[in-house]
Amino acid sequence: MSQTGDRLPQVHYVCVRVDDKTLIDYTAIKSSPHGRFTPKLLAQLGTVKGDQRVTYTGGDGSNLNYHVMQLSGVVYLCCCEKPLKQLVAFQLLDSMKQQYLTHKASGKIAIGLVQAMKRDVEEVNAGRGDKFAKLQTEIASVRDIMLDNVDQAILRQKNIEGLLDETEHLSEASGKFSANATELRRKMWWKNVKLLLLILLIVSVLIFIIVLVACGGFKFEKCK
């Protein structure tokens, strides 16, 4: 952990700002000079369109950095002493973002978010910044794995539904084929019956004609 003399680098101030209004903030160092620069920076961020992750250096001669994460109209700000690792600062901002989204969904932003922010800041200021960053990275990794598992489960569910649909379609097609085959057999049977009757009729007529000729006409004089 980087230090200034025997003193650990500290986070002075954090805030979450929505629609150019500070939703919640927490000041860890009451005597911090951040107030000379923070309002100007927040006003400037209000004119920025789009998302960004950036670090500003205070122009007030103080030993402070202002780390900013601006996402979907929400500004997450962390003011800390320069020796504090940038990775740790942005991990803190990432944690603030997750806490904001979680407490926003639960409808308890004011109470829950400030407590979570205070807890995370105290972790960093107590010298557990690297541990905190590692923990946040592990949490993000687990979250990504869980989301990936959910995506795979949804994909498997879609594949199963697709197979069920195909099976149903095949079953319907099989039923239609069976019905069509039965109808075709019935038609072929009647066709064969009609053909047989026609042949019998023709044979009968031929026999009758032969008999007529052999017997001398319709009087059958030769056959008496």
GUFILO-85234 format. One record per residue: residue number from 1; residue in three letters; x, y, z of N, C-alpha, C in turn. Coordinates in steps of 0.05 Angstrom, whole numbers. Layout:
BEGIN
{NUM,ALA,{X,Y,Z},{X,Y,Z},{X,Y,Z}}
...
REM end
This chain:
BEGIN
{1,MET,{17,-24,0},{0,0,0},{17,25,0}}
{2,SER,{12,43,-19},{27,68,-20},{19,86,4}}
{3,GLN,{38,100,15},{33,117,38},{46,144,35}}
{4,THR,{35,163,49},{49,189,51},{61,191,79}}
{5,GLY,{87,186,81},{100,184,107},{90,159,120}}
{6,ASP,{81,161,145},{69,139,159},{39,139,157}}
{7,ARG,{28,156,141},{-1,160,139},{-11,147,114}}
{8,LEU,{-33,132,116},{-46,120,93},{-61,140,76}}
{9,PRO,{-60,138,50},{-75,157,33},{-105,152,37}}
{10,GLN,{-120,174,39},{-147,173,47},{-167,182,25}}
{11,VAL,{-190,170,26},{-213,180,10},{-226,202,26}}
{12,HIS,{-229,226,14},{-240,248,28},{-271,250,25}}
{13,TYR,{-280,245,0},{-308,251,-6},{-318,233,-29}}
{14,VAL,{-342,224,-27},{-355,209,-48},{-383,219,-52}}
{15,CYS,{-394,217,-76},{-421,224,-80},{-433,211,-105}}
{16,VAL,{-459,209,-105},{-474,199,-129},{-492,222,-137}}
{17,ARG,{-491,229,-162},{-505,252,-172},{-523,243,-196}}
{18,VAL,{-548,250,-195},{-567,243,-216},{-582,268,-226}}
{19,ASP,{-582,271,-253},{-596,294,-265},{-586,321,-253}}
{20,ASP,{-560,323,-251},{-547,348,-241},{-554,354,-212}}
{21,LYS,{-564,335,-197},{-570,339,-169},{-556,317,-153}}
{22,THR,{-544,325,-130},{-530,305,-113},{-551,289,-99}}
{23,LEU,{-552,263,-105},{-571,245,-93},{-563,238,-64}}
{24,ILE,{-537,231,-62},{-526,223,-36},{-496,228,-36}}
{25,ASP,{-485,236,-13},{-456,240,-11},{-447,234,17}}
{26,TYR,{-421,230,19},{-409,224,45},{-382,236,47}}
{27,THR,{-377,252,68},{-351,264,73},{-336,249,95}}
{28,ALA,{-314,237,88},{-298,221,107},{-279,239,123}}
{29,ILE,{-268,259,109},{-249,277,122},{-262,305,124}}
{30,LYS,{-270,312,148},{-285,337,152},{-269,362,144}}
{31,SER,{-243,361,148},{-226,384,142},{-216,384,114}}
{32,SER,{-227,367,97},{-217,365,69},{-221,391,53}}
{33,PRO,{-202,398,37},{-204,422,20},{-219,417,-6}}
{34,HIS,{-231,393,-9},{-243,386,-35},{-266,405,-43}}
{35,GLY,{-278,418,-23},{-300,437,-28},{-293,460,-46}}
{36,ARG,{-267,466,-49},{-259,489,-66},{-260,481,-95}}
{37,PHE,{-259,455,-101},{-258,446,-129},{-282,429,-137}}
{38,THR,{-294,414,-118},{-315,396,-125},{-339,409,-138}}
{39,PRO,{-350,431,-128},{-373,444,-141},{-368,451,-170}}
{40,LYS,{-344,462,-175},{-337,469,-203},{-336,445,-221}}
{41,LEU,{-324,423,-210},{-322,398,-226},{-349,387,-232}}
{42,LEU,{-367,386,-212},{-394,375,-216},{-409,392,-236}}
{43,ALA,{-406,418,-235},{-419,435,-254},{-409,430,-283}}
{44,GLN,{-383,425,-285},{-371,419,-311},{-381,391,-321}}
{45,LEU,{-383,372,-303},{-392,345,-311},{-421,346,-321}}
{46,GLY,{-437,366,-311},{-464,368,-320},{-467,375,-349}}
{47,THR,{-445,385,-361},{-446,392,-390},{-435,370,-407}}
{48,VAL,{-425,348,-395},{-413,326,-410},{-435,307,-419}}
{49,LYS,{-436,301,-444},{-455,281,-455},{-441,254,-459}}
{50,GLY,{-454,233,-453},{-442,207,-457},{-429,196,-431}}
{51,ASP,{-418,172,-434},{-406,159,-411},{-375,164,-411}}
{52,GLN,{-364,163,-387},{-335,167,-385},{-325,157,-358}}
{53,ARG,{-299,149,-358},{-284,142,-333},{-259,159,-335}}
{54,VAL,{-256,178,-317},{-234,197,-320},{-225,206,-292}}
{55,THR,{-199,215,-291},{-188,225,-266},{-180,254,-270}}
{56,TYR,{-189,272,-252},{-182,300,-253},{-163,306,-230}}
{57,THR,{-145,325,-234},{-127,335,-213},{-137,362,-205}}
{58,GLY,{-142,366,-179},{-152,392,-169},{-133,415,-175}}
{59,GLY,{-145,436,-184},{-128,460,-190},{-125,479,-167}}
{60,ASP,{-130,468,-143},{-128,485,-119},{-101,481,-104}}
{61,GLY,{-83,467,-117},{-57,462,-104},{-57,441,-83}}
{62,SER,{-80,427,-79},{-82,406,-59},{-72,380,-71}}
{63,ASN,{-67,361,-53},{-57,335,-61},{-80,315,-67}}
{64,LEU,{-100,324,-82},{-124,309,-86},{-128,302,-115}}
{65,ASN,{-138,278,-120},{-148,270,-146},{-178,266,-145}}
{66,TYR,{-191,271,-167},{-220,268,-169},{-226,247,-190}}
{67,HIS,{-234,224,-181},{-239,202,-200},{-269,202,-206}}
{68,VAL,{-276,201,-231},{-304,203,-240},{-312,180,-258}}
{69,MET,{-335,169,-252},{-347,149,-270},{-375,159,-277}}
{70,GLN,{-380,165,-302},{-405,176,-311},{-419,156,-330}}
{71,LEU,{-441,145,-321},{-455,124,-336},{-485,129,-336}}
{72,SER,{-496,130,-360},{-526,132,-364},{-538,155,-348}}
{73,GLY,{-524,178,-348},{-534,202,-335},{-529,203,-305}}
{74,VAL,{-515,182,-294},{-509,182,-265},{-479,187,-262}}
{75,VAL,{-472,205,-244},{-444,212,-239},{-436,200,-212}}
{76,TYR,{-414,185,-212},{-402,174,-187},{-375,187,-183}}
{77,LEU,{-372,201,-161},{-347,216,-156},{-333,207,-131}}
{78,CYS,{-307,204,-133},{-290,197,-110},{-267,216,-109}}
{79,CYS,{-265,232,-87},{-243,250,-83},{-224,238,-62}}
{80,CYS,{-199,233,-71},{-180,220,-53},{-152,232,-57}}
{81,GLU,{-135,225,-38},{-107,235,-39},{-92,220,-62}}
{82,LYS,{-75,234,-75},{-61,224,-99},{-47,198,-96}}
{83,PRO,{-34,192,-73},{-20,166,-71},{-39,142,-72}}
{84,LEU,{-65,146,-68},{-83,123,-69},{-84,113,-98}}
{85,LYS,{-82,86,-100},{-81,74,-127},{-107,80,-142}}
{86,GLN,{-103,85,-168},{-126,91,-185},{-145,67,-187}}
{87,LEU,{-133,43,-187},{-149,18,-189},{-167,17,-165}}
{88,VAL,{-157,23,-141},{-173,22,-117},{-196,42,-118}}
{89,ALA,{-190,66,-128},{-210,87,-130},{-233,79,-149}}
{90,PHE,{-226,68,-172},{-247,60,-191},{-262,35,-182}}
{91,GLN,{-249,18,-167},{-263,-5,-155},{-284,5,-135}}
{92,LEU,{-276,26,-121},{-295,39,-102},{-319,51,-117}}
{93,LEU,{-313,63,-140},{-335,75,-156},{-353,53,-168}}
{94,ASP,{-340,31,-176},{-356,8,-186},{-375,-3,-164}}
{95,SER,{-364,-4,-140},{-380,-14,-117},{-403,6,-112}}
{96,MET,{-398,32,-114},{-419,52,-110},{-441,49,-131}}
{97,LYS,{-432,43,-156},{-452,39,-178},{-470,15,-172}}
{98,GLN,{-458,-7,-164},{-473,-31,-158},{-492,-26,-135}}
{99,GLN,{-482,-12,-114},{-499,-6,-91},{-522,12,-99}}
{100,TYR,{-516,31,-116},{-537,50,-125},{-559,34,-140}}
{101,LEU,{-551,17,-159},{-571,2,-174},{-587,-17,-157}}
{102,THR,{-573,-29,-137},{-587,-48,-119},{-607,-34,-102}}
{103,HIS,{-599,-11,-89},{-617,3,-71},{-638,18,-87}}
{104,LYS,{-633,26,-112},{-653,38,-128},{-675,19,-134}}
{105,ALA,{-668,-6,-140},{-688,-27,-145},{-705,-33,-121}}
{106,SER,{-692,-31,-97},{-707,-37,-72},{-722,-13,-62}}
{107,GLY,{-717,11,-73},{-731,35,-64},{-721,47,-38}}
{108,LYS,{-697,39,-30},{-685,48,-4},{-658,61,-9}}
{109,ILE,{-657,80,-28},{-632,92,-36},{-620,108,-13}}
{110,ALA,{-635,126,-1},{-624,145,18},{-610,131,42}}
{111,ILE,{-624,111,53},{-613,98,77},{-591,78,69}}
{112,GLY,{-598,60,51},{-580,38,45},{-555,47,31}}
{113,LEU,{-557,66,12},{-534,73,-4},{-513,88,13}}
{114,VAL,{-521,106,30},{-501,121,46},{-487,102,65}}
{115,GLN,{-501,83,76},{-488,64,94},{-468,47,79}}
{116,ALA,{-475,38,54},{-457,22,38},{-432,38,30}}
{117,MET,{-437,63,22},{-414,81,14},{-396,85,38}}
{118,LYS,{-407,91,61},{-390,96,85},{-374,71,91}}
{119,ARG,{-386,48,90},{-372,23,96},{-348,18,76}}
{120,ASP,{-353,23,50},{-332,19,31},{-310,39,34}}
{121,VAL,{-316,64,39},{-296,84,43},{-279,78,68}}
{122,GLU,{-292,69,89},{-277,62,113},{-258,39,108}}
{123,GLU,{-266,20,92},{-249,-3,85},{-223,8,71}}
{124,VAL,{-227,26,52},{-204,37,37},{-186,53,56}}
{125,ASN,{-198,70,72},{-183,88,90},{-169,73,112}}
{126,ALA,{-178,49,118},{-165,32,138},{-141,17,127}}
{127,GLY,{-135,21,102},{-112,8,90},{-118,-18,77}}
{128,ARG,{-144,-24,74},{-152,-49,62},{-161,-45,33}}
{129,GLY,{-150,-25,20},{-158,-18,-7},{-152,-40,-27}}
{130,ASP,{-127,-51,-25},{-120,-73,-44},{-138,-97,-39}}
{131,LYS,{-144,-103,-14},{-161,-125,-8},{-189,-119,-18}}
{132,PHE,{-198,-94,-15},{-224,-86,-25},{-226,-89,-55}}
{133,ALA,{-205,-79,-69},{-204,-81,-98},{-205,-110,-107}}
{134,LYS,{-190,-127,-93},{-189,-155,-100},{-217,-168,-96}}
{135,LEU,{-229,-160,-73},{-256,-171,-67},{-276,-163,-88}}
{136,GLN,{-275,-137,-96},{-294,-127,-116},{-289,-141,-143}}
{137,THR,{-264,-146,-149},{-258,-161,-174},{-269,-189,-173}}
{138,GLU,{-266,-202,-150},{-276,-229,-147},{-307,-229,-149}}
{139,ILE,{-319,-209,-136},{-349,-207,-138},{-358,-203,-166}}
{140,ALA,{-343,-186,-181},{-350,-181,-209},{-347,-207,-225}}
{141,SER,{-325,-222,-219},{-321,-247,-234},{-343,-267,-228}}
{142,VAL,{-351,-269,-203},{-372,-288,-196},{-398,-279,-209}}
{143,ARG,{-403,-252,-209},{-428,-242,-221},{-428,-248,-251}}
{144,ASP,{-405,-245,-264},{-403,-251,-293},{-408,-281,-298}}
{145,ILE,{-397,-298,-280},{-401,-327,-284},{-431,-333,-280}}
{146,MET,{-443,-321,-260},{-472,-326,-255},{-489,-317,-279}}
{147,LEU,{-483,-293,-289},{-497,-283,-312},{-494,-301,-336}}
{148,ASP,{-469,-311,-340},{-463,-329,-362},{-479,-355,-359}}
{149,ASN,{-480,-365,-334},{-496,-390,-328},{-525,-385,-334}}
{150,VAL,{-535,-362,-326},{-563,-355,-332},{-568,-354,-362}}
{151,ASP,{-550,-342,-376},{-552,-340,-406},{-553,-368,-418}}
{152,GLN,{-535,-386,-408},{-534,-413,-419},{-559,-428,-412}}
{153,ALA,{-569,-424,-387},{-594,-437,-380},{-617,-428,-397}}
{154,ILE,{-618,-402,-403},{-639,-392,-420},{-636,-403,-448}}
{155,LEU,{-611,-405,-458},{-606,-416,-484},{-615,-446,-485}}
{156,ARG,{-608,-461,-464},{-616,-489,-463},{-647,-491,-463}}
{157,GLN,{-660,-473,-447},{-689,-473,-446},{-700,-468,-474}}
{158,LYS,{-688,-449,-488},{-698,-443,-515},{-694,-467,-534}}
{159,ASN,{-670,-481,-530},{-665,-504,-547},{-686,-526,-541}}
{160,ILE,{-692,-530,-515},{-711,-550,-508},{-739,-543,-519}}
{161,GLU,{-746,-518,-517},{-772,-509,-528},{-772,-513,-558}}
{162,GLY,{-749,-508,-571},{-748,-512,-600},{-752,-541,-607}}
{163,LEU,{-739,-559,-591},{-742,-588,-596},{-770,-597,-592}}
{164,LEU,{-783,-586,-571},{-811,-593,-565},{-829,-584,-588}}
{165,ASP,{-823,-560,-598},{-839,-549,-621},{-835,-567,-645}}
{166,GLU,{-810,-575,-651},{-805,-592,-674},{-818,-619,-671}}
{167,THR,{-817,-630,-646},{-831,-656,-641},{-861,-653,-645}}
{168,GLU,{-872,-631,-636},{-900,-627,-640},{-907,-624,-669}}
{169,HIS,{-890,-609,-684},{-895,-606,-712},{-893,-633,-727}}
{170,LEU,{-873,-649,-719},{-870,-676,-731},{-894,-693,-725}}
{171,SER,{-904,-691,-700},{-927,-707,-692},{-951,-699,-709}}
{172,GLU,{-955,-672,-712},{-977,-662,-728},{-974,-672,-757}}
{173,ALA,{-949,-670,-767},{-944,-678,-795},{-949,-708,-798}}
{174,SER,{-941,-724,-778},{-946,-753,-779},{-975,-759,-779}}
{175,GLY,{-990,-744,-762},{-1019,-748,-762},{-1032,-742,-788}}
{176,LYS,{-1024,-719,-800},{-1035,-711,-826},{-1027,-732,-847}}
{177,PHE,{-1003,-742,-846},{-994,-762,-866},{-1010,-787,-863}}
{178,SER,{-1015,-796,-838},{-1031,-820,-833},{-1059,-817,-844}}
{179,ALA,{-1071,-793,-838},{-1098,-788,-848},{-1099,-787,-878}}
{180,ASN,{-1079,-775,-890},{-1078,-773,-920},{-1074,-801,-932}}
{181,ALA,{-1057,-818,-919},{-1053,-845,-928},{-1078,-862,-927}}
{182,THR,{-1093,-859,-905},{-1119,-873,-902},{-1138,-865,-924}}
{183,GLU,{-1140,-839,-928},{-1158,-828,-949},{-1149,-838,-977}}
{184,LEU,{-1123,-839,-982},{-1113,-848,-1008},{-1120,-878,-1012}}
{185,ARG,{-1116,-894,-990},{-1123,-922,-992},{-1152,-926,-999}}
{186,ARG,{-1169,-910,-985},{-1198,-912,-990},{-1204,-905,-1019}}
{187,LYS,{-1192,-884,-1030},{-1197,-876,-1057},{-1187,-897,-1077}}
{188,MET,{-1163,-909,-1071},{-1153,-929,-1089},{-1170,-954,-1089}}
{189,TRP,{-1182,-961,-1065},{-1199,-984,-1063},{-1224,-980,-1080}}
{190,TRP,{-1237,-957,-1078},{-1260,-951,-1094},{-1254,-951,-1124}}
{191,LYS,{-1230,-940,-1130},{-1222,-940,-1158},{-1219,-968,-1169}}
{192,ASN,{-1207,-986,-1153},{-1204,-1014,-1161},{-1231,-1028,-1164}}
{193,VAL,{-1249,-1022,-1145},{-1276,-1034,-1147},{-1290,-1025,-1172}}
{194,LYS,{-1289,-999,-1178},{-1302,-989,-1202},{-1290,-1001,-1227}}
{195,LEU,{-1263,-1004,-1227},{-1249,-1016,-1250},{-1258,-1045,-1254}}
{196,LEU,{-1260,-1060,-1232},{-1268,-1088,-1233},{-1296,-1090,-1244}}
{197,LEU,{-1314,-1073,-1234},{-1342,-1074,-1243},{-1344,-1067,-1273}}
{198,LEU,{-1327,-1048,-1282},{-1327,-1040,-1310},{-1318,-1064,-1327}}
{199,ILE,{-1296,-1078,-1318},{-1286,-1101,-1332},{-1307,-1123,-1334}}
{200,LEU,{-1321,-1128,-1311},{-1342,-1148,-1311},{-1365,-1141,-1330}}
{201,LEU,{-1371,-1115,-1330},{-1392,-1105,-1348},{-1385,-1110,-1377}}
{202,ILE,{-1359,-1103,-1384},{-1350,-1106,-1412},{-1350,-1136,-1420}}
{203,VAL,{-1340,-1153,-1402},{-1339,-1181,-1407},{-1367,-1192,-1411}}
{204,SER,{-1385,-1183,-1394},{-1413,-1192,-1396},{-1425,-1184,-1423}}
{205,VAL,{-1420,-1160,-1431},{-1430,-1150,-1457},{-1418,-1167,-1480}}
{206,LEU,{-1392,-1172,-1479},{-1379,-1187,-1500},{-1391,-1216,-1501}}
{207,ILE,{-1395,-1228,-1478},{-1406,-1255,-1478},{-1434,-1254,-1490}}
{208,PHE,{-1449,-1234,-1483},{-1477,-1231,-1493},{-1477,-1228,-1523}}
{209,ILE,{-1458,-1212,-1534},{-1456,-1208,-1563},{-1449,-1234,-1577}}
{210,ILE,{-1429,-1248,-1565},{-1420,-1274,-1577},{-1444,-1294,-1577}}
{211,VAL,{-1458,-1295,-1556},{-1481,-1313,-1555},{-1502,-1306,-1576}}
{212,LEU,{-1507,-1279,-1578},{-1526,-1270,-1598},{-1518,-1279,-1626}}
{213,VAL,{-1493,-1275,-1633},{-1483,-1282,-1660},{-1485,-1313,-1664}}
{214,ALA,{-1477,-1328,-1643},{-1477,-1357,-1646},{-1505,-1368,-1648}}
{215,CYS,{-1524,-1356,-1635},{-1551,-1366,-1634},{-1569,-1353,-1655}}
{216,GLY,{-1559,-1338,-1673},{-1575,-1326,-1694},{-1591,-1303,-1687}}
{217,GLY,{-1583,-1287,-1669},{-1597,-1263,-1663},{-1612,-1265,-1637}}
{218,PHE,{-1629,-1245,-1633},{-1644,-1244,-1608},{-1665,-1265,-1605}}
{219,LYS,{-1673,-1279,-1627},{-1692,-1301,-1625},{-1679,-1327,-1617}}
{220,PHE,{-1653,-1328,-1618},{-1638,-1352,-1609},{-1648,-1377,-1623}}
{221,GLU,{-1653,-1375,-1650},{-1664,-1397,-1665},{-1644,-1420,-1667}}
{222,LYS,{-1618,-1414,-1669},{-1598,-1435,-1672},{-1592,-1449,-1646}}
{223,CYS,{-1600,-1437,-1624},{-1593,-1448,-1598},{-1617,-1463,-1586}}
{224,LYS,{-1638,-1466,-1600},{-1662,-1480,-1590},{-1658,-1510,-1594}}
REM end
